[in-house]
Amino acid sequence: MEESRQLDPEAAGDHIDRLYRAAVALSGSPQLAEDLVQETYVKVLSRPRFIRRDDDLAYLMRALRNVWYSELRGRGSRPAQTELSPEEVGSSTRIGDPELSLEAGDVLGAVAALPDEFREVVAAVDIGGLSYAQAAKALGIPEGTVMSRLARGRTRIAEQLGAEENG
């Protein structure tokens, strides 16, 4: 039998910034991201959670994804906003340098504009910091699919940012 351990509620708070950035990338909205992260923590911390093979971050990322899907089902579709305003960029990236904030906002906007299957993987690996194996487990897909979607997602982001730079 697999050994399980209880999710430490105090340690779960250590991942809030990563979850927030991933939620911004998933939703395209800092305000919605705050709601998604809050709802994730409410659900996860409402009762003891036992984790078998995942680490805390992978478990929380999977919970965030489930909350995001619940939000989408409640709305009936994906929110239309995928471009972040300069004010939202500063709040979503928590970067003091305005130029870096703008660049980070461009990247988060490009991630938010990706199709769902690419956006989830990019948010989990590049923004959330999960390994390929952790992302595969959190997203319920094979590790090879994570690598493939990540490569294609990154290519689309680079193309979009290149087009903005040249346009």
N, C-alpha and C positions, 0 to 999 in steps of 0.2 A: 504494500500500500504506500502511496506517495505521502511524503511528509508535508504537512501544511503548517503555516504560521499565520498569526493574526496580523492584519494590516495595522501598523502603529499610527493612530490618528495624529499624533504630534509630528511624526516624521512625514506624513502625507503632505503637510503644509510646505515642506521643502521643495515641492515640485510645482508650486502654484504659478511661477513665472513661465516655466516651460509649457504648462497646460494652457495658460492664457495666450501665449504666442501661437500655439497650435490651434486654439479656438478661433483666433483672429484669422489665421490662414484658412480654416475650414469655412468660417461664416462670412468673411470679408467685412466684418463690422466689429469695432472694439466694444461697442455697447452690448451687442448680442454675445460677444465672447465673454464679457464679464458675467452675463447671466448664465451662459453655458457652464463656465467654471464653477460658479456658485452652486448651480443645480447639481453638478457632478459631485461636489463635496457634500452637499446635503444628502444626496442619495447614498454615497459611499460611507459617510460617517454616521448615518442614522441608526446603524446597527453594526455589530462586529462583523468584519469581513475576513475570510480566511483565504489565503493565497497559497496555491500549490507550487507551481513552477515559475510563475512570473515574479519579477521584481516589482516594487511599488509603482515605479513610473509606468511600466508597461500596463499594469493593472488599471491605473488611473487614466491612462490614454485610451484604453479600451472602454472604460466607463464614460469618458468624455465623448467618444465616438457614438456610443449608444444614446447619450443625452442629445447629441446633435441629430441623430436619426429621428428621435422622438419629436424634436423641434420641427424637423422637416415634415414629418407626418402630420403634425398639428397645423402647419401652415399650408400643406398641400403641395409645396414646391420649395425650391431653393430660393433664398432671398436674392433680390436683383442686385443689391449693392456689392460691387467688387472693386471699386476704386475708393481709396482712402483719401480723405481730405488731409491737408497739412496738420490740422489740429488733431485728427485721429491718429496720424502717423506718430506724432510725439507721444501720445498716450499709449499706443500699442507697442511701441518699440522700447520705450523707457531709455532712450539714448539722448544724452545732453547735447551732442553736436548736431546742429540743424541740418548740415549737409548729409551726415550719416543717417539721420532720421529720415530724410527725404528718400535716400537710396533704399533704406530698409523698408520704408513704406511702399516704394515701387515694387520691391521683391514680394512683400506680403500681398500686395494687390494682384501681382502676376500669379502668385500661388492660389489666391482666392478665385481667380478666373479659370483655373484648370478644371477639366472634367473631374467628377467625384473620385474616380478610382486613382487618378494621379495625385489629386490634391491631398487625399488621406495619407498616402505614402510619403509624399514630400513633407507634409505637416508632422508626421510621426518621426521620420528619420532626420531631416534637415532642420526642422524647427524644434521638435520635441526632444531630439537627441537620442532616440532609441537606436539600438543596433538593428541590423537586418533581421536577426532572429527574434528579437523582442518585438519589432514591428510586425513580423509575420504572425506571431502569436496574438498580439493585440488586435490585429485586423482580421485574423482568421483566414489568412491566405498563405500559400507556400512561399518560402524564402526566395526562391527564384523569381516568383511573380513580383515580390517587393523590389528586387534588383532591377527587373525589367521596367516596371512602372516608374520607379525612381529615375532611371536613366531617361525615359521618354518624357517624364514630367520636367526634369531639369532642362532638357533640350527645348521644350516648349517655353519655359520661363526665359531661357537665354534668347530664344527667337523673339519673344514679346519685348523683352527689355532692349534688345538690339534694334527692333523696329521703332520703339519709342525714341531711342537715342538718335536714329537716323531720320525720324519723321519730324 
